[in-house]
Amino acid sequence: MDPFERVPLGGTGVTVTRLGMGLAPIGGLFTPVGDADAIGAVEAAWRHGVRFFDTAPLYGSGLSERRAGAALRGRDGFTLATKVGRRLVPGADPEQEIWTEPSGTAPAWDFSADGVRAQHRESLERLGLDRVDVLHLHDPDDHFEEALHGAAPALAELRKAGVIGAVSAGMNQSAMLTAFARTGLFDCFLLAGRYTLLDQSGLGDLLPECRRRGISVICGGVYNSGILADPGLNGTYDYQAAPPEIRARARAIAEVCARHDVPLRAAALQFPLGHPAVASVVIGMRSAAEVADAVAMAAVEIPGGLWHDLIRTGLLDAAVPVPGA
């Protein structure tokens, strides 16, 4: 694949590179990063040719947005996505212990229309930018009604006013995103972990619905939080220790990849782009080294025989679309 090819999101004028940079890690996900290294990672992605960046207020309670803005200010030609649904309020306790650097704020749920408009303004202030291109509703799993009747129409108003370019939602499940798709309000979705070499559950509902409606899908979590990057004994799956059956399946996929001299990471990164509804794959990167690795994996030439062997051995269903088919 060409990781720097630009493709549109739905029917909008917003375009994204096939490879996007997920900015959760530079918010201090799991281990501290620091301002200089975080900004350096974004600058490295820029030098390689990545032009799609995805952040959120949740990531480090504002640290990711601040660091992303510091790296991107003064540049042109990039597409930036952030998220709404959690408003940052004064407080020292993060929502989750996975965020390791203090920011002085903590997230509070808010999917109201007024809350969304306020969160958009506050994100621009943290970023130090005058525009973001894509706004995702962020994890509205337990807030469906408020997100549907408050947040989503407010995002559509911002799009109509030309303030943003695309309306989206980002979740770790496909069922609610499919319900959102049927409203006609959304241009794209960020689907995390549900269309990967280990989990194709998004193929049962969301991806066909988006294909029919011309809605683009951005795939995140394509390594399922680590097991498809390193299927060893300590591999993690959806942010927990991988169960034995998942580790065994990941190792079996890795063995097929090895027979074709293809890194497992390359196959995992490129697999989602075999579906015509998928516009981009977003990979979390915290350092220049991780940027270089993601770019290299995105550029690996994968022979069709690898996908054929995964299907032949029962590791992929024959109905799953694969790259180059």
Legacy VTK file of the C-alpha trace (Angstrom):
# vtk DataFile Version 3.0
C-alpha trace
ASCII
DATASET POLYDATA
POINTS 325 float
0.000 0.000 0.000
0.973 3.617 -0.403
0.743 4.863 3.212
0.645 8.478 2.072
-2.105 8.207 -0.546
-4.890 10.640 0.318
-8.493 9.461 0.169
-11.761 11.250 1.002
-13.879 10.698 4.073
-17.370 9.932 2.820
-18.781 12.668 0.640
-16.880 15.422 2.423
-13.972 17.435 1.129
-11.843 16.083 3.988
-9.059 13.721 2.957
-6.822 11.478 5.041
-3.638 9.560 4.384
-4.025 5.775 4.368
-1.751 5.697 7.409
-2.758 7.968 10.250
-1.020 8.731 13.526
-2.960 7.975 16.691
-1.960 10.431 19.404
-3.067 8.603 22.554
0.528 7.477 23.289
1.886 11.029 23.340
-0.598 11.791 26.126
1.420 9.500 28.388
-0.418 6.245 27.722
1.058 3.558 30.026
4.435 5.318 30.329
5.428 9.007 30.448
6.587 10.623 27.211
7.317 14.271 27.985
6.737 17.293 25.781
9.936 17.130 23.751
9.671 13.464 22.772
5.952 13.746 22.078
6.422 16.720 19.765
9.387 14.961 18.164
7.229 11.929 17.366
4.648 14.075 15.544
7.408 15.896 13.682
8.903 12.538 12.631
5.541 11.421 11.260
5.333 14.658 9.313
8.779 14.138 7.806
7.804 10.668 6.642
4.639 11.956 4.966
1.831 11.208 7.416
-0.824 13.912 7.171
-3.665 12.496 9.282
-3.521 12.892 13.059
-6.111 11.715 15.596
-6.229 13.006 19.177
-8.763 13.490 21.985
-9.190 15.467 25.218
-9.174 12.154 27.116
-5.621 11.352 26.031
-3.617 12.531 28.999
-6.479 14.858 29.980
-5.446 17.418 27.389
-1.731 16.642 27.107
-2.079 14.959 23.715
-3.976 17.906 22.241
-1.490 20.435 23.599
1.487 18.482 22.291
-0.134 17.831 18.912
-0.890 21.508 18.485
2.652 22.486 19.380
3.960 20.170 16.647
1.411 21.071 13.962
1.070 24.840 14.335
2.400 26.674 11.313
2.017 23.662 9.014
-0.488 23.262 6.195
-2.073 20.343 4.422
-2.806 18.066 7.375
-6.091 16.596 8.588
-6.714 16.654 12.323
-9.401 14.799 14.251
-10.314 15.185 17.895
-13.227 14.039 20.004
-16.127 15.221 22.135
-18.090 13.597 24.926
-15.735 14.243 27.829
-15.228 17.768 29.084
-12.047 18.454 31.040
-12.624 19.915 34.482
-10.173 20.845 37.257
-9.031 17.760 39.108
-6.036 15.590 39.686
-7.547 12.149 39.190
-7.513 10.732 35.648
-10.439 8.647 34.459
-8.147 5.658 34.022
-4.826 4.723 35.584
-3.336 4.111 32.137
-2.563 7.861 31.855
0.769 8.444 33.581
1.434 12.185 33.346
-0.531 14.724 35.411
-2.286 17.551 33.599
-4.259 19.169 36.412
-7.592 18.241 34.829
-9.856 15.212 34.674
-12.536 14.208 32.148
-16.273 14.353 32.877
-18.923 12.902 30.558
-20.989 15.421 28.567
-22.804 14.619 25.326
-25.170 17.596 25.483
-25.385 19.973 22.530
-24.042 22.875 24.593
-21.326 20.641 26.002
-20.201 19.597 22.541
-19.935 23.193 21.377
-17.959 24.113 24.498
-15.668 21.098 24.138
-14.931 22.020 20.531
-13.891 25.531 21.584
-11.780 24.204 24.438
-10.009 21.721 22.162
-9.083 24.529 19.783
-7.670 26.484 22.722
-5.534 23.540 23.863
-4.384 22.852 20.318
-3.659 26.501 19.596
-5.285 26.028 16.187
-8.261 27.682 14.550
-9.787 24.487 13.130
-10.105 20.735 13.456
-11.347 18.783 10.465
-13.105 15.809 12.074
-14.998 15.599 15.362
-15.751 12.145 16.761
-18.280 11.364 19.463
-15.969 9.536 21.876
-17.183 6.252 23.434
-20.876 7.083 23.886
-21.631 3.450 24.884
-23.619 4.387 27.998
-24.914 7.690 26.625
-26.693 6.695 23.424
-29.795 8.866 23.753
-27.933 12.022 24.735
-25.338 11.443 22.022
-28.021 10.827 19.397
-30.312 13.721 20.297
-27.833 16.219 21.739
-24.280 15.737 20.513
-24.824 14.425 16.980
-27.162 17.244 15.841
-24.754 19.789 17.342
-21.907 18.302 15.308
-24.080 18.424 12.190
-24.694 22.135 12.870
-20.953 22.755 13.168
-20.441 20.982 9.845
-23.215 22.992 8.174
-21.615 26.202 9.434
-18.286 25.124 7.935
-16.615 24.993 11.331
-15.690 21.321 10.922
-15.477 19.168 7.825
-16.772 15.778 8.955
-19.010 14.315 11.664
-17.899 11.038 13.194
-18.050 8.741 16.201
-15.287 6.578 17.617
-15.984 3.400 19.560
-14.737 -0.068 20.435
-17.991 -1.637 19.245
-19.750 -1.763 15.899
-23.418 -2.138 16.882
-23.957 1.412 18.132
-21.949 2.857 15.270
-24.271 0.998 12.905
-27.258 2.639 14.608
-25.569 6.018 14.190
-24.913 5.272 10.506
-28.636 4.823 9.909
-29.401 8.372 11.110
-27.794 9.951 8.032
-25.882 12.448 10.206
-22.415 10.884 9.981
-19.661 11.056 7.383
-17.215 8.573 8.909
-16.507 6.417 11.944
-13.457 5.390 13.930
-13.788 1.684 14.707
-11.237 0.455 17.255
-10.277 -3.185 17.520
-13.328 -4.625 15.810
-11.915 -5.103 12.326
-8.563 -6.797 12.744
-6.894 -10.095 11.925
-8.274 -11.417 15.227
-11.705 -9.765 15.342
-13.820 -9.074 12.266
-17.075 -8.431 14.147
-17.435 -5.071 12.397
-17.942 -6.963 9.147
-21.280 -8.257 10.378
-23.024 -4.903 10.605
-21.070 -1.652 10.378
-18.859 -2.138 7.343
-21.638 -3.257 4.961
-23.881 -0.446 6.218
-21.140 2.121 5.653
-20.402 0.722 2.209
-24.062 1.107 1.240
-24.268 4.659 2.573
-20.910 5.981 1.390
-19.637 6.430 4.952
-15.906 5.989 5.476
-14.420 3.871 8.244
-11.127 4.620 9.973
-9.719 1.547 11.696
-7.849 1.875 14.970
-6.580 -0.729 17.395
-5.450 -2.967 14.539
-2.892 -4.659 16.812
-5.683 -5.314 19.375
-3.593 -3.353 21.915
-0.440 -5.393 21.335
-1.034 -9.070 20.665
-0.788 -8.570 16.878
2.454 -6.657 17.287
4.021 -9.247 19.578
2.107 -12.518 20.173
4.480 -13.659 22.927
3.505 -14.931 26.346
3.058 -11.405 27.731
0.953 -10.147 24.846
-2.077 -7.954 25.628
-5.454 -8.174 23.938
-7.880 -5.256 24.297
-5.747 -3.835 27.139
-5.758 -7.030 29.207
-3.563 -10.120 29.341
-4.394 -12.117 26.221
-6.218 -15.386 26.945
-4.468 -18.572 25.788
-6.740 -19.129 22.787
-6.088 -15.605 21.506
-2.340 -16.016 21.956
-2.471 -19.323 20.092
-4.418 -17.811 17.194
-2.084 -14.807 16.985
0.941 -17.120 16.938
-0.650 -19.193 14.175
-1.205 -16.049 12.093
2.380 -15.020 12.777
3.629 -18.405 11.547
1.777 -17.982 8.250
3.248 -14.492 7.886
6.740 -15.818 8.592
6.416 -18.417 5.829
5.847 -15.518 3.434
8.640 -13.435 4.987
6.118 -10.783 6.068
6.142 -9.263 9.579
2.937 -9.902 11.497
2.696 -6.155 12.155
2.606 -5.450 8.411
-0.214 -7.900 7.795
-2.175 -6.591 10.786
-1.750 -2.977 9.696
-2.683 -3.536 6.064
-5.487 -6.084 6.479
-8.341 -3.609 7.227
-7.652 -1.672 4.020
-8.860 -4.670 2.023
-12.424 -3.565 2.758
-13.696 -0.874 0.369
-15.338 1.103 3.195
-12.040 1.517 5.081
-10.259 4.760 4.253
-7.408 4.796 6.755
-5.679 2.863 9.509
-4.590 4.814 12.590
-1.590 3.514 14.514
-0.631 4.810 17.942
2.950 6.093 17.928
4.943 7.623 20.778
8.438 8.024 19.306
10.322 8.579 16.078
11.287 4.891 16.147
7.653 3.786 16.345
6.797 6.162 13.499
9.531 4.664 11.330
8.307 1.149 12.115
4.686 1.930 11.248
5.694 3.551 7.967
7.864 0.548 7.111
5.069 -1.927 7.939
2.595 0.038 5.829
4.939 -0.143 2.841
5.658 -3.911 2.966
4.577 -5.725 -0.184
2.296 -8.544 0.940
1.813 -11.433 -1.503
-1.707 -12.623 -2.171
-0.628 -16.089 -1.112
-0.404 -14.966 2.509
-4.089 -14.074 2.609
-4.910 -17.301 0.754
-3.014 -19.334 3.361
-4.796 -17.590 6.238
-8.105 -18.540 4.638
-6.965 -22.084 3.799
-5.920 -22.726 7.386
-9.156 -21.327 8.820
-7.529 -18.257 10.330
-9.640 -15.994 8.113
-13.100 -16.632 6.748
-13.265 -16.924 2.978
-15.893 -14.161 2.878
-13.551 -11.578 4.421
-12.235 -9.125 1.810
-8.462 -8.963 1.715
-6.060 -6.414 0.219
-5.475 -6.820 -3.487
-8.426 -9.174 -4.016
LINES 1 326
325 0 1 2 3 4 5 6 7 8 9 10 11 12 13 14 15 16 17 18 19 20 21 22 23 24 25 26 27 28 29 30 31 32 33 34 35 36 37 38 39 40 41 42 43 44 45 46 47 48 49 50 51 52 53 54 55 56 57 58 59 60 61 62 63 64 65 66 67 68 69 70 71 72 73 74 75 76 77 78 79 80 81 82 83 84 85 86 87 88 89 90 91 92 93 94 95 96 97 98 99 100 101 102 103 104 105 106 107 108 109 110 111 112 113 114 115 116 117 118 119 120 121 122 123 124 125 126 127 128 129 130 131 132 133 134 135 136 137 138 139 140 141 142 143 144 145 146 147 148 149 150 151 152 153 154 155 156 157 158 159 160 161 162 163 164 165 166 167 168 169 170 171 172 173 174 175 176 177 178 179 180 181 182 183 184 185 186 187 188 189 190 191 192 193 194 195 196 197 198 199 200 201 202 203 204 205 206 207 208 209 210 211 212 213 214 215 216 217 218 219 220 221 222 223 224 225 226 227 228 229 230 231 232 233 234 235 236 237 238 239 240 241 242 243 244 245 246 247 248 249 250 251 252 253 254 255 256 257 258 259 260 261 262 263 264 265 266 267 268 269 270 271 272 273 274 275 276 277 278 279 280 281 282 283 284 285 286 287 288 289 290 291 292 293 294 295 296 297 298 299 300 301 302 303 304 305 306 307 308 309 310 311 312 313 314 315 316 317 318 319 320 321 322 323 324
